[in-house]
Amino acid sequence: MNASLLGPELVIVGLGLALLLLDLMVPPERRRWLGCVAAATVFALCTYFIAQSGRTGEVQTAFGGMYVLDGLAVYFKALFLLAGGVVLLLAVDWTDHAGHAVTEYFVLILFALAGMMLCASAHDFATLYVSLELVTVTFYVLTSYQRDHVASLEAGVKYLILGALSSAFLVYGIALCYGAAGTMSFTELASQSPALAGSKLFQLGMLLVLGGLAFKVALFPFQVWAPDVYEGSPAPTTAFLAVGSKAAGLVLMVRLFGSVLPDLTLKWEPLLMVISGVSILYGSLCAIPQRSLKRLMGYSSIANGGLLMMGLAAASKAGSAAILFYLAGYLFTVVCAFVVASVVVQRLGTDDLTALAGLHRRSPMLAASLTLSMVSLAGVPPLAGFFGKFVLIRALVEQGASFPGWYVLIAVALAGVVISFSYYFRVIKAIYWSGETAEAPPLVLSPLVQAALVLCLAGMLALGILPSFVWEAAVAAVAGLRL
């Protein structure tokens, strides 16, 4: 059965349960250290997976092939652990100021992290559904964690209703796929891939599965929840939702459409292109009038989901590797923005862009971090966002000779990038050139916030200036795909 492969996930779950028990013994004023211990453990596991990333060793399976540990799984586990560690650092600082019980919040983040790690290794529809629901159900609680804030409760209700709808699509689609193929095993589905690509019943089932996964990535037409939930949720939750939940949906898409059902992917290229293009334009255009930083990031997430979808639509190993690399840069960039948003909301009580006025005087580090985050998201060199967009567009250019429609999608992507300059640089304008007159007191940052910012800034710069290590790891991770 090889159950030892599940060791890292069991460590994360066991750590969460241990924190719940320790919460009964530790005085309230010391419980923040439980979050620090959790973050240190997560970073230690992340270091292990980073060391393993890029190695093309033997593919290992457990539980009758329902769980797989290959290059793709190792890469995404490292990504999830890195995101979880930084979010835990931010959560410790956030709970210090929020006045809520802290340990439960740390535990929920750990359980969501365990679900994401299981998503990376899911190799059966049953494992896929259970792991994805573990992530989703945990986020139902995390989004509405601030019970005394109407906006947080509203975000939780919206995410619950739309999340339940997407889960219904997913489970019904899985049922149809099982009815058409007679199996839920990805290994057996892969062996039937050419025949299943022509089955109408199986195609309908996979269309519903795609809809359920598109909700996690905030892709059109399942994107309407993102801005409201991003705005109302606590900042650490939003950061983890923006990176972790999106990556969980994408790893399942890459495995399903890149390894298990490549014939169906080639047949659905026009559909995937439309989803990608509409998501890019919708997110970019709707972000223009936004005044809330977190809401702006919600629409930005939709546009970035569309960009990531281009790699899947390309139906090539180069496109899949581009997705993996882009997600690594996106992690550092987005988490950095939400660290700043968390501090601003805690100290000023609002995330309106007007609250950023004079931020460069109150906290030069916060101002510089948010500026570099926006510049990276816009795709300006030499930061991570530029190289991420470059490899995605390059993957489409390589496909252009086979189908001229790719050039249309490239044009849409470039238009989205140009539009994004207007709202990303409006944030920078609010920081440095807002015309403020009153002098406000400086914002003092905790060591944990400073550590999170330094880590994110280092990641953005490293992936933009020296991207070869992560790019080679991404290429090695997708080497086993069948596209």
C-alpha positions in Angstrom: 0.0 0.0 0.0 3.0 2.3 0.5 1.2 4.5 3.0 4.5 6.1 4.0 4.2 8.4 1.0 1.4 10.2 2.9 3.9 11.1 5.6 4.1 14.9 4.9 0.3 15.3 4.8 0.0 13.3 8.1 2.6 15.6 9.7 0.5 18.6 8.8 -2.7 17.1 10.0 -1.0 15.8 13.2 0.5 19.3 13.8 -3.0 20.8 13.5 -4.4 18.3 16.1 -1.4 18.9 18.4 -2.0 22.6 18.3 -5.6 22.1 19.4 -4.5 20.1 22.4 -1.7 22.5 23.3 -4.2 25.4 23.1 -5.8 23.9 26.2 -2.5 24.1 28.2 -0.8 27.3 26.9 -1.8 30.7 28.4 -3.7 33.0 26.0 -0.8 35.5 25.8 1.6 32.8 24.6 -0.6 31.1 22.0 0.9 33.2 19.2 4.0 31.0 19.5 1.9 28.0 18.4 1.5 29.8 15.1 5.3 30.4 14.9 5.9 26.7 15.6 3.5 25.7 12.9 5.2 28.1 10.4 8.6 26.7 11.3 7.4 23.1 10.8 5.8 24.0 7.4 9.0 25.8 6.2 11.1 22.7 7.2 8.8 20.4 5.1 9.0 23.0 2.3 12.8 22.8 2.4 12.6 19.0 2.0 10.4 19.2 -1.1 12.4 22.0 -2.7 15.4 19.7 -2.4 13.4 17.0 -4.1 12.0 19.3 -6.8 13.4 18.9 -10.3 14.4 15.3 -9.7 13.0 12.9 -12.2 12.9 9.8 -10.0 10.6 6.8 -10.1 6.9 7.6 -9.9 5.5 6.1 -6.6 1.9 5.3 -5.9 -0.1 4.3 -2.9 -3.6 3.1 -2.0 -4.1 1.2 -5.3 -2.9 4.1 -7.5 -5.3 6.6 -5.9 -2.3 8.6 -4.6 0.8 9.4 -6.7 4.1 11.0 -5.9 5.8 12.3 -9.0 7.6 15.4 -10.2 4.4 17.3 -10.6 3.2 16.5 -7.1 6.6 17.3 -5.5 6.7 20.7 -7.2 3.2 21.7 -6.1 3.7 20.4 -2.6 6.7 22.7 -2.3 4.6 25.6 -3.6 1.8 24.9 -1.2 4.1 24.6 1.8 5.9 27.8 0.9 2.6 29.7 0.6 1.3 28.1 3.8 4.4 29.1 5.8 4.3 32.7 4.7 0.5 32.9 5.4 1.0 31.5 8.9 3.6 34.3 9.6 1.0 36.8 8.4 -1.7 35.0 10.4 0.2 35.4 13.7 0.6 39.1 13.2 -3.1 39.4 12.1 -4.4 37.5 15.1 -2.3 39.7 17.4 -4.3 42.7 16.3 -7.7 41.1 15.6 -8.4 40.1 19.1 -9.8 36.7 18.2 -8.8 33.2 19.4 -5.7 32.4 17.4 -5.0 28.7 17.6 -8.2 27.7 15.6 -7.2 30.0 12.8 -3.7 28.4 12.5 -5.2 24.9 12.6 -7.7 25.7 9.8 -4.8 27.0 7.6 -3.0 23.7 8.3 -6.0 21.6 7.4 -6.5 23.6 4.2 -2.8 23.1 3.4 -3.1 19.3 3.9 -6.0 19.3 1.4 -3.9 21.2 -1.1 -1.1 18.7 -0.7 -3.5 15.8 -1.3 -4.8 17.6 -4.4 -1.2 17.6 -5.8 -1.1 13.8 -5.5 -4.7 12.9 -6.4 -4.7 10.2 -9.0 -8.4 9.1 -8.8 -11.6 11.0 -9.0 -12.5 9.9 -5.5 -9.2 11.3 -4.1 -9.7 14.5 -6.2 -13.1 15.2 -4.8 -12.2 14.4 -1.2 -9.1 16.5 -1.2 -10.7 19.4 -3.0 -13.6 19.4 -0.5 -11.2 19.5 2.4 -9.8 22.7 1.0 -13.2 24.2 0.2 -14.9 23.4 3.5 -12.0 24.8 5.4 -12.1 28.0 3.5 -15.9 28.3 4.3 -14.8 28.9 7.9 -11.7 30.9 7.1 -13.5 33.4 4.9 -16.2 34.1 7.6 -13.8 33.9 10.6 -14.4 37.5 11.7 -17.9 36.9 13.1 -18.3 40.4 14.3 -17.7 41.9 10.8 -20.7 41.9 8.4 -18.4 41.9 5.3 -16.6 38.8 6.5 -19.9 36.9 7.1 -21.2 38.1 3.8 -18.0 36.8 2.1 -18.4 33.4 3.9 -22.1 33.0 2.8 -21.3 33.9 -0.8 -18.4 31.5 -0.9 -20.5 28.8 0.8 -23.4 29.1 -1.7 -21.3 29.3 -4.9 -18.8 26.7 -3.5 -21.6 24.2 -2.9 -22.9 24.8 -6.4 -19.4 24.2 -7.9 -19.1 21.0 -5.8 -22.4 19.8 -7.1 -21.2 20.3 -10.7 -18.0 18.5 -9.8 -19.6 15.4 -8.2 -22.2 15.1 -10.9 -19.6 15.4 -13.6 -17.5 12.6 -11.8 -20.6 10.4 -11.8 -21.2 10.9 -15.5 -17.5 10.2 -16.2 -17.7 7.0 -14.1 -20.8 6.0 -16.0 -19.1 6.4 -19.4 -15.7 4.9 -18.5 -16.6 2.4 -15.7 -13.7 3.6 -13.6 -12.5 6.6 -11.6 -8.8 5.7 -11.7 -6.7 8.1 -13.7 -4.4 5.3 -14.8 -7.3 3.4 -16.4 -8.8 6.6 -17.8 -5.5 7.4 -19.5 -5.5 4.0 -21.2 -9.0 4.7 -22.6 -8.2 8.4 -23.5 -8.7 8.1 -27.3 -12.1 6.3 -27.0 -13.3 8.6 -24.2 -12.5 11.7 -26.2 -15.3 10.7 -28.6 -17.9 9.8 -25.9 -20.6 12.5 -25.6 -21.5 11.3 -22.1 -17.9 11.5 -20.9 -17.4 14.9 -22.5 -20.5 16.2 -20.7 -19.1 14.8 -17.4 -15.7 16.4 -18.0 -17.3 19.7 -18.9 -19.0 19.7 -15.4 -15.7 18.7 -13.8 -14.0 21.6 -15.6 -16.7 23.9 -14.2 -16.0 22.7 -10.7 -12.3 23.2 -11.1 -12.8 26.6 -12.8 -14.5 27.9 -9.7 -11.3 27.3 -7.7 -9.2 29.2 -10.2 -11.9 32.0 -10.5 -12.3 31.5 -14.3 -15.1 32.7 -16.4 -18.1 31.9 -16.0 -17.4 30.9 -12.4 -15.5 34.0 -11.3 -18.3 36.2 -9.8 -17.4 35.2 -6.2 -13.8 36.4 -6.2 -14.0 40.2 -5.7 -16.6 40.0 -2.9 -14.9 37.2 -1.1 -11.5 38.8 -1.4 -12.8 42.0 -0.1 -14.6 40.6 2.9 -12.2 37.9 4.1 -9.4 38.4 6.5 -6.2 39.3 4.7 -4.3 36.0 5.5 -7.3 34.0 4.3 -7.5 36.0 1.1 -3.8 35.5 0.5 -4.0 31.8 0.9 -7.2 31.6 -1.2 -5.6 33.6 -4.0 -2.5 31.4 -4.2 -3.3 28.0 -2.6 -6.9 27.4 -3.8 -6.0 28.6 -7.4 -2.9 26.4 -7.5 -5.0 23.4 -6.2 -7.4 23.8 -9.0 -4.6 24.2 -11.6 -2.6 21.1 -10.5 -5.7 19.0 -11.0 -6.3 20.6 -14.4 -2.8 20.0 -15.5 -2.9 16.4 -14.3 -6.3 15.7 -15.9 -5.9 17.5 -19.2 -2.1 17.1 -19.6 -1.5 13.5 -18.4 -4.8 11.6 -18.2 -6.9 12.9 -21.1 -4.6 14.6 -23.6 -6.9 13.6 -26.5 -9.8 15.4 -25.0 -7.5 18.4 -24.3 -6.6 18.7 -28.0 -10.3 18.5 -28.9 -11.2 21.2 -26.4 -8.5 23.7 -27.4 -11.0 26.3 -28.7 -13.1 26.0 -25.6 -10.1 26.5 -23.3 -9.0 29.4 -25.4 -12.3 31.2 -25.1 -12.4 30.6 -21.3 -8.8 32.1 -21.1 -9.5 35.1 -23.3 -12.8 36.1 -21.7 -11.3 35.7 -18.1 -8.4 38.0 -19.1 -10.6 40.7 -20.5 -13.3 40.5 -17.8 -10.8 40.7 -14.9 -8.7 43.4 -16.5 -11.7 45.7 -17.5 -13.6 45.3 -14.2 -10.4 46.1 -12.2 -10.1 49.6 -13.7 -12.7 51.4 -11.6 -12.0 49.6 -8.3 -11.1 51.7 -5.2 -10.6 48.8 -2.8 -7.2 47.2 -2.9 -8.4 43.8 -2.0 -11.3 44.0 -4.5 -8.9 45.2 -7.2 -6.8 42.1 -6.4 -9.9 40.0 -6.8 -10.4 41.1 -10.3 -6.7 40.9 -10.9 -6.9 37.2 -9.8 -9.5 36.5 -12.5 -7.3 38.1 -15.2 -4.3 36.1 -13.9 -6.4 32.9 -13.9 -7.0 33.6 -17.6 -3.3 34.0 -18.3 -2.6 30.7 -16.5 -5.3 29.0 -18.5 -3.4 29.9 -21.7 -0.8 27.4 -20.6 -3.4 24.7 -20.3 -5.0 25.7 -23.7 -1.6 25.4 -25.4 -1.8 21.6 -24.7 2.0 21.3 -24.6 4.7 20.6 -22.0 6.0 24.1 -22.5 2.6 25.5 -21.6 2.3 23.3 -18.5 5.8 24.3 -17.4 4.9 27.9 -17.9 1.9 27.5 -15.6 4.1 26.1 -12.9 6.7 28.8 -13.2 4.1 31.6 -13.3 2.5 30.2 -10.1 5.8 30.4 -8.2 6.2 34.1 -9.1 2.5 34.7 -8.5 2.9 33.3 -5.0 5.5 35.8 -3.9 3.9 38.7 -5.6 0.3 38.3 -4.4 1.2 37.3 -0.8 3.4 40.4 -0.7 0.4 42.6 -1.7 -1.8 41.0 0.9 0.8 41.4 3.7 0.7 45.1 3.0 -3.1 45.1 2.7 -3.3 43.3 6.1 -1.2 45.9 7.9 -3.1 48.8 6.2 -6.5 47.4 7.2 -5.4 46.7 10.8 -4.0 50.1 11.4 -6.3 52.3 9.3 -9.5 50.3 9.2 -9.9 50.4 5.4 -8.3 49.1 2.3 -9.4 52.0 0.1 -6.7 53.3 -2.1 -6.9 56.7 -0.3 -5.6 55.0 2.8 -2.3 54.4 0.9 -1.7 58.2 0.7 1.7 59.0 2.2 2.5 55.3 2.8 6.1 56.0 1.6 6.6 58.3 4.6 4.8 56.2 7.2 6.5 52.9 6.2 9.0 53.0 3.3 9.3 49.2 3.5 5.5 48.7 3.0 5.5 51.3 0.2 8.4 49.6 -1.6 7.0 46.1 -1.2 3.5 47.0 -2.5 5.1 49.0 -5.4 7.3 46.1 -6.5 4.3 43.7 -6.1 2.2 45.9 -8.5 5.1 46.2 -10.9 5.7 42.5 -10.9 2.0 41.8 -11.5 2.0 44.3 -14.4 4.9 42.3 -16.0 7.7 44.8 -15.9 11.3 43.3 -15.9 13.3 42.3 -14.0 10.7 40.9 -11.6 9.1 37.5 -11.6 5.9 38.6 -13.3 7.7 39.6 -16.5 9.4 36.2 -17.0 6.1 34.4 -16.1 4.1 36.2 -18.7 7.0 35.7 -21.2 7.1 31.9 -20.9 3.3 31.7 -21.2 3.1 33.8 -24.3 6.1 32.0 -25.8 4.2 28.7 -25.3 1.4 30.1 -27.4 3.7 31.5 -30.1 5.1 27.9 -30.5 1.6 26.7 -31.2 0.7 29.5 -33.6 1.9 27.7 -36.7 -0.7 24.9 -36.2 -3.7 27.2 -35.6 -3.8 31.0 -36.4 -6.4 31.4 -33.6 -3.5 31.3 -31.1 -2.4 34.7 -32.3 -5.8 36.1 -31.4 -5.4 34.8 -27.9 -1.9 36.3 -27.7 -3.4 39.6 -28.8 -6.0 39.4 -26.0 -3.3 38.5 -23.5 -1.2 41.5 -24.5 -4.2 43.8 -24.4 -4.9 42.5 -20.9 -1.3 43.3 -19.9 -1.6 46.8 -21.3 -4.9 47.4 -19.5 -3.4 46.1 -16.2 -0.9 49.0 -16.2 -3.7 51.4 -15.6 -4.9 49.9 -12.3 -1.7 48.5 -11.0 0.1 51.8 -11.4 -2.9 53.6 -9.9 -2.0 51.9 -6.7 1.6 53.2 -7.0 0.2 56.7 -7.7 -1.9 56.5 -4.5 1.2 55.7 -2.5 3.6 58.3 -3.8 1.6 61.0 -5.6 -1.7 61.3 -3.8 -1.3 64.9 -2.8 -1.7 64.3 0.9 -1.1 67.2 3.3 -1.4 65.9 6.8 1.4 64.1 8.5 0.4 60.7 9.8 2.3 58.7 12.5 4.7 56.0 11.2 3.6 52.4 10.9 5.7 50.0 13.0 6.1 46.6 11.5 6.4 43.4 13.6 9.4 41.1 12.9 7.1 38.5 11.4 5.7 41.0 8.9 9.2 42.1 8.0 10.3 38.5 7.5 7.3 37.8 5.3 8.0 40.9 3.2 11.7 40.1 2.8 11.0 36.6 1.7 8.4 37.7 -0.9 10.7 40.5 -2.2 13.6 38.1 -2.5 11.4 35.6 -4.4 10.1 38.2 -6.8 13.6 39.4 -7.6 15.2 36.0 -7.7 12.6 34.6 -10.1 13.0 37.6 -12.4 16.8 37.9 -12.4 17.8 34.2 -12.0 14.8 32.2 -13.1 16.7 29.1 -14.3 16.5 27.0 -11.1 12.7 27.3 -10.8 12.2 27.0 -14.6 14.3 23.8 -14.8 12.3 22.4 -11.8 9.0 23.2 -13.7 10.2 21.6 -16.9 11.3 18.5 -14.9 8.0 18.4 -13.1 5.9 18.2 -16.4 8.3 15.8 -18.1 5.9 12.9 -17.4 2.9 14.5 -19.1 1.6 12.9 -22.2 1.0 16.0 -24.3 
